Amino acid sequence: MIKLTGYVLVVGGLFTILDLMAEIPIPLTGFRAVFAGAMLMVGGFVALYHGYKLPLAEALELIHQRGRGITEAELVHEMRVDRATAGRIIAVLIRQGFLRRASTVNTEEVFEPVR
């Protein structure tokens, strides 16, 4: 939802700025249109950044609340992210030293928090 909002704001900002070249522009003209378009685009880029940023803090909180290891499938289910995103979250947490590989159970790899 955040990504969609970001795209809408960026497109709305571009439309506001590009509409200055039209014969019948929207009520915003001159500097006000450029300022409003730029602000819409900045808001859109911020929303896109937050939409594409990995939810590492939420994943760490979830893992530590459980108090035991977690699998990629459990991360997908609990955080409602896709499998690729869960894999990227786990890879980043391992690289940063928050998780380590513990074991393999039923062909599913278990990752446990580093204490």
WOGIBEL-V644212 format. One record per residue. RES is the residue in one letter. PHI is phi in whole degrees, -180 to 180 (none if undefined). PSI is psi in radians with two decimals (NA if undefined). Layout:
# WOGIBEL-V644212
RES_PHI_PSI ; RES_PHI_PSI
This chain:
# WOGIBEL-V644212
M_none_-0.67 ; I_-67_-0.67 ; K_-64_-0.76 ; L_-62_-0.75 ; T_-61_-0.73 ; G_-61_-0.79 ; Y_-62_-0.73 ; V_-63_-0.75 ; L_-66_-0.73 ; V_-63_-0.80 ; V_-65_-0.70 ; G_-63_-0.69 ; G_-66_-0.75 ; L_-63_-0.72 ; F_-62_-0.75 ; T_-62_-0.74 ; I_-72_-0.77 ; L_-71_-0.40 ; D_-69_-0.25 ; L_-63_-0.46 ; M_-83_-0.16 ; A_-76_2.77 ; E_-68_-0.67 ; I_-119_1.56 ; P_-75_2.89 ; I_-65_2.89 ; P_-54_-0.41 ; L_-78_2.25 ; T_-133_2.75 ; G_63_-2.40 ; F_-63_-0.61 ; R_-62_-0.67 ; A_-68_-0.73 ; V_-64_-0.77 ; F_-64_-0.81 ; A_-64_-0.74 ; G_-64_-0.74 ; A_-65_-0.71 ; M_-67_-0.69 ; L_-62_-0.73 ; M_-68_-0.70 ; V_-63_-0.80 ; G_-60_-0.67 ; G_-66_-0.74 ; F_-66_-0.65 ; V_-64_-0.76 ; A_-64_-0.71 ; L_-64_-0.70 ; Y_-60_-0.83 ; H_-70_-0.48 ; G_-73_-0.56 ; Y_-97_-0.16 ; K_-71_2.41 ; L_-70_2.38 ; P_-81_1.16 ; L_-68_-0.72 ; A_-64_-0.72 ; E_-67_-0.66 ; A_-66_-0.75 ; L_-62_-0.74 ; E_-62_-0.77 ; L_-62_-0.78 ; I_-65_-0.74 ; H_-74_-0.49 ; Q_-66_-0.64 ; R_-70_-0.59 ; G_73_0.19 ; R_-147_-3.10 ; G_-67_2.91 ; I_-140_2.58 ; T_-103_2.91 ; E_-63_-0.67 ; A_-65_-0.69 ; E_-66_-0.64 ; L_-65_-0.70 ; V_-61_-0.80 ; H_-69_-0.80 ; E_-73_-0.66 ; M_-97_-0.14 ; R_58_0.86 ; V_-117_2.88 ; D_-80_2.95 ; R_-63_-0.68 ; A_-65_-0.72 ; T_-66_-0.71 ; A_-62_-0.70 ; G_-64_-0.70 ; R_-66_-0.68 ; I_-62_-0.83 ; I_-63_-0.74 ; A_-61_-0.74 ; V_-67_-0.73 ; L_-66_-0.60 ; I_-68_-0.77 ; R_-63_-0.62 ; Q_-82_-0.12 ; G_90_0.27 ; F_-90_-0.45 ; L_-127_2.78 ; R_-144_2.75 ; R_-73_2.28 ; A_-104_-1.01 ; S_-164_3.14 ; T_-121_2.15 ; V_-123_2.10 ; N_53_0.86 ; T_61_0.24 ; E_-115_2.17 ; E_-79_2.34 ; V_-103_2.33 ; F_-116_2.34 ; E_-119_2.67 ; P_-70_2.56 ; V_-84_2.29 ; R_-105_NA
